[in-house]
Amino acid sequence: MQTYLVGGAVRDALLELPVSERDWVVVGATPEDMLAQGYQQVGKDFPVFLHPETHEEYALARTERKVGRGYTGFACDSSPEVTLEQDLLRRDLTINAIAQDQNSKLIDPYNGQQDLADKQLRHVSPAFSEDPLRVLRLARFAARFAHLGFTVASETQELLRAMSNSGELNDLVAERVWQECAKALATPNPQQFIRVLRDCDALRVILPEVDCLFGVPQTATYHPEIDTGEHVLLALEQAVALNASTAVRFAVLLHDLGKGKTPQEVLPSHRGHEQSGLSLVADVCARLRVPKDYRNLALKVCEWHLHTHRALELKPATVLKLFDALDVWRRPQVFADFLLACEADARGRAGLESQPYRQVDYFRAALQACETVNVQSLVEEGFSGTKLGQELRARRVAALAAFKRNNTSE
């Protein structure tokens, strides 16, 4: 029985990156051997055990054989005869197929160290194509390591394209697709995730609503980059620069979906794209089973982002309508996330990344003006029921009108 450190822990240590968790592979053991030493079995499809003291995962070395469609269609052999090299051969990328023994010696049968040095994401073997989820996983690694200069090896790029066109991506379980997308959005370069998927024809399967934005023109006066898809990727970059949460980045990714439905004859104008995009955002969220808070924010950003860009022009009643729609009174964090997404959108334009965005401060100050209207004071004045709501609205509009006069005059 021999144990080896494998996967991300070895890779990240070689890249001099922080190691967050460690995984181990065990060669020459049976489940009974592991249980006898106090390990706790947790794996269902194949034997995985938790160490009795460290609680780190130890998996028996295994091979996999494709027996059906999708990422679950595998038969596994985890007998004691399976070698370390056989276990590493089933892994996805060469940089993830390096092991380290208890004496810190590296075992690298598939030249992962060379690919780390060359900044290449390369599949270990043709068996990579047997698991369609690996298309998304590789795109996520491309996003995670883009800042280090990693690119996809040419032969792997060809394999990704073949997998994308095979139809097997359609068999992926929604929860696993969303899991990969969410992890990719959390990387330093989520736009690279989208680019890699698009380059291998996978984006049209996973996110066709985003894929169809590429090549759709916008008015150059407002969008020097012209291409809507490129604008979305620039906005994603800005969301990262603004330290936005994954939920905000997701909303930025979907905020302009309505532009993909604009009739050809009216391009490059996209009047009404906010409303036309709502059903598409809802479709994406339903298909991928996106968490409710992500969905709600994405819908709000899609519907109201142009109002934010025009904040200084809006009538007080319209500002109040937006505040009510966002429920700023009870959900201040949603309001903050919404404004951050709008700022990323505004900055996500070629050459305009550093342009001041007064609208955020304007809306925050406008909200403070509204909050000077005290509900309890109105109750003490004798208002109640419907009349209380009407009076509250009237006074908030009046407060916004006074604020606008003091803050938009030349």
Secondary structure by P-SEA (a helix, b strand, c coil): cbbbbbcaaaaaaaacccccbbbbbbccccaaaaaaabbbbcccccbbbbbcccccbbbccbbbbbcccccccbbbbbcccccaaaaaaacccccccbbbccccbbbbccaaaaaaaaccccccccccccccaaaaaaaaaaaaaccccccccaaaaaaaaaaaaccccccccaaaaaaaaaaaaacccaaaaaaaaaaacccccccccccccccccccccccccccaaaaaaaaaaaaaaacccaaaaaaaacccccccccccccccccccccccaaaaaaaaaaaacccaaaaaaaaaaaccaaaaaacccccaaaaaaaaaaacccccaaaaaaaaaaaaaaaaccccccccccaaaaaaaaaaaaaacccaaaaaaacccaaaaaaaaaaaaaaaaaaaaaacccc
